[in-house]
Amino acid sequence: MDDVELVNECKKGNPKAQKALFDKFTPKMFVVCLRYLKQTDQAEDALQDGMIKVFSKIAEFKNEGALEGWIRRIIVNTCLDQIRKNLKFQTDVSLGDIEYKLEHKEFTIENMMAEDLMKIIQAMPQGYKVVFNLFAIEGYSHQEIAATLAISESTSKSQYLRARAYLRDRIEKR
């Protein structure tokens, strides 16, 4: 069954289609959750909550664009909601306060395994990790991140720069 048929059947309340949609997308979406949330149980909770939202809003999906992208957006927003409930972000920091940590030399991570990189990202402080994932992986702008997380644009930029410095430091130590 293709995505259009799957969505149409889910809109009708077909339990087999709902299970098929769940089985098709939860492995990928769980990985997305793990990028934002450190603990597996938190990621599982966010995934479950997100998939409930997917099924409750499936009637709103208009088959315009990819179903996976639509689901991913719901899952990311669910993860962000969970983070907002549990943590407060650091206050604004001047970019000048952290620029010294970023050297201009380029480094490569070609020899690094993706799993190693994911472990480093998972170990980041929560604020760094969320902004890094939204900017570098999901493709949000700093303006969008600021609006989504209810922080200033400069906080988003400084958190991203700190995340990059954190990554660079950990990679160089390896």
C-alpha positions as CSV (number, residue, x, y, z in Angstrom):
1,M,0.0,0.0,0.0
2,D,1.5,3.4,-1.0
3,D,1.4,6.4,1.3
4,V,-1.7,7.9,-0.4
5,E,-3.7,4.7,0.1
6,L,-2.3,4.4,3.6
7,V,-3.5,7.9,4.6
8,N,-6.9,7.4,3.0
9,E,-7.4,4.2,4.9
10,C,-6.2,5.7,8.1
11,K,-8.7,8.6,7.6
12,K,-11.4,6.0,7.4
13,G,-10.3,4.5,10.7
14,N,-9.0,1.2,9.2
15,P,-7.0,-0.4,12.1
16,K,-4.8,-2.4,9.7
17,A,-3.8,0.7,7.8
18,Q,-3.1,2.5,11.1
19,K,-0.8,-0.4,12.2
20,A,0.9,-0.4,8.8
21,L,1.6,3.4,9.1
22,F,2.8,3.0,12.6
23,D,5.1,0.1,11.7
24,K,6.4,1.9,8.6
25,F,7.4,5.2,10.3
26,T,8.1,4.5,14.0
27,P,11.7,3.2,13.5
28,K,12.8,6.3,11.6
29,M,10.9,8.6,13.9
30,F,12.4,7.0,17.0
31,V,15.8,7.9,15.7
32,V,14.6,11.5,15.3
33,C,13.4,11.4,19.0
34,L,16.8,10.1,20.1
35,R,18.5,13.1,18.5
36,Y,16.6,15.4,20.8
37,L,16.1,13.4,24.0
38,K,19.0,11.8,25.9
39,Q,17.2,8.9,27.5
40,T,15.5,6.1,25.6
41,D,12.4,6.2,27.8
42,Q,11.9,9.9,27.1
43,A,12.4,9.3,23.3
44,E,9.8,6.4,23.5
45,D,7.3,8.7,25.3
46,A,7.8,11.4,22.8
47,L,7.4,9.0,19.9
48,Q,4.2,7.6,21.4
49,D,2.8,11.1,22.0
50,G,3.8,12.2,18.5
51,M,2.2,9.2,16.8
52,I,-1.0,9.8,18.8
53,K,-0.9,13.3,17.4
54,V,-0.3,12.0,13.9
55,F,-3.4,9.8,14.1
56,S,-5.5,12.5,15.6
57,K,-4.5,14.9,12.9
58,I,-4.3,12.5,9.9
59,A,-7.5,14.1,8.5
60,E,-5.6,17.4,8.1
61,F,-3.0,15.8,5.8
62,K,-3.8,16.9,2.3
63,N,-1.4,14.6,0.4
64,E,0.7,17.7,-0.5
65,G,4.3,16.9,0.1
66,A,5.8,13.8,1.7
67,L,3.9,12.0,4.4
68,E,7.2,11.2,6.2
69,G,8.1,15.0,6.3
70,W,4.7,15.8,7.8
71,I,5.1,13.1,10.4
72,R,8.7,14.2,11.1
73,R,7.5,17.7,11.8
74,I,4.9,16.5,14.3
75,I,7.5,14.3,16.0
76,V,10.1,17.1,16.2
77,N,7.5,19.4,17.7
78,T,6.5,16.8,20.2
79,C,10.1,16.4,21.3
80,L,10.4,20.1,21.6
81,D,7.3,20.3,23.7
82,Q,8.7,17.6,26.0
83,I,12.0,19.5,26.4
84,R,10.1,22.8,27.1
85,K,8.2,21.0,29.9
86,N,11.4,19.7,31.5
87,L,14.1,22.3,30.9
88,K,14.8,26.0,30.7
89,F,17.2,27.4,28.2
90,Q,20.3,29.4,29.2
91,T,19.9,33.1,29.0
92,D,21.2,35.2,26.1
93,V,25.0,35.1,25.7
94,S,27.0,37.4,23.5
95,L,28.5,35.7,20.5
96,G,31.8,37.3,21.4
97,D,31.9,35.3,24.6
98,I,32.2,32.0,22.7
99,E,33.8,32.9,19.4
100,Y,37.2,32.4,20.9
101,K,36.4,28.7,21.2
102,L,35.9,28.3,17.5
103,E,39.1,28.2,15.5
104,H,39.0,28.9,11.8
105,K,40.9,25.8,10.9
106,E,38.8,23.1,9.1
107,F,38.6,19.6,10.4
108,T,37.3,16.5,8.8
109,I,35.2,13.7,10.3
110,E,35.5,11.4,7.3
111,N,37.1,8.6,9.4
112,M,34.5,9.0,12.1
113,M,31.7,6.5,12.2
114,A,28.2,7.9,12.2
115,E,27.5,6.1,15.5
116,D,30.4,7.9,17.2
117,L,29.1,11.2,16.0
118,M,25.6,10.4,17.3
119,K,27.1,9.6,20.7
120,I,28.9,12.9,20.8
121,I,25.7,14.8,19.8
122,Q,23.7,12.8,22.4
123,A,26.2,13.9,25.1
124,M,25.8,17.6,24.3
125,P,24.0,19.8,26.8
126,Q,20.3,19.9,26.0
127,G,20.2,23.5,24.7
128,Y,23.1,22.9,22.4
129,K,21.7,19.6,21.1
130,V,18.2,20.9,20.4
131,V,19.5,24.0,18.4
132,F,22.1,21.9,16.6
133,N,19.6,19.3,15.5
134,L,17.1,22.0,14.4
135,F,19.6,24.1,12.5
136,A,22.2,21.6,11.2
137,I,20.0,18.5,10.7
138,E,16.4,19.7,10.3
139,G,17.3,22.8,8.3
140,Y,15.4,25.4,10.4
141,S,16.7,29.0,10.3
142,H,17.8,30.7,13.6
143,Q,14.7,32.9,13.3
144,E,12.4,29.8,13.1
145,I,14.3,28.2,16.0
146,A,13.9,31.3,18.1
147,A,10.1,31.4,17.4
148,T,9.7,27.7,18.0
149,L,11.6,27.6,21.3
150,A,10.5,31.0,22.6
151,I,14.1,32.2,22.8
152,S,15.9,35.1,21.1
153,E,17.6,34.7,17.7
154,S,21.0,35.5,19.3
155,T,20.5,32.7,21.9
156,S,19.8,30.3,19.0
157,K,23.0,31.4,17.3
158,S,25.1,31.2,20.4
159,Q,23.7,27.8,21.3
160,Y,24.6,26.6,17.7
161,L,28.1,28.0,18.0
162,R,28.6,26.4,21.3
163,A,27.4,23.1,19.9
164,R,29.9,23.4,17.1
165,A,32.7,24.2,19.5
166,Y,31.6,21.2,21.7
167,L,31.6,18.9,18.6
168,R,35.0,20.2,17.4
169,D,36.5,19.7,20.9
170,R,35.2,16.2,21.3
171,I,36.2,15.2,17.8
172,E,39.7,16.5,18.2
173,K,40.1,14.6,21.4
174,R,39.3,11.4,19.6
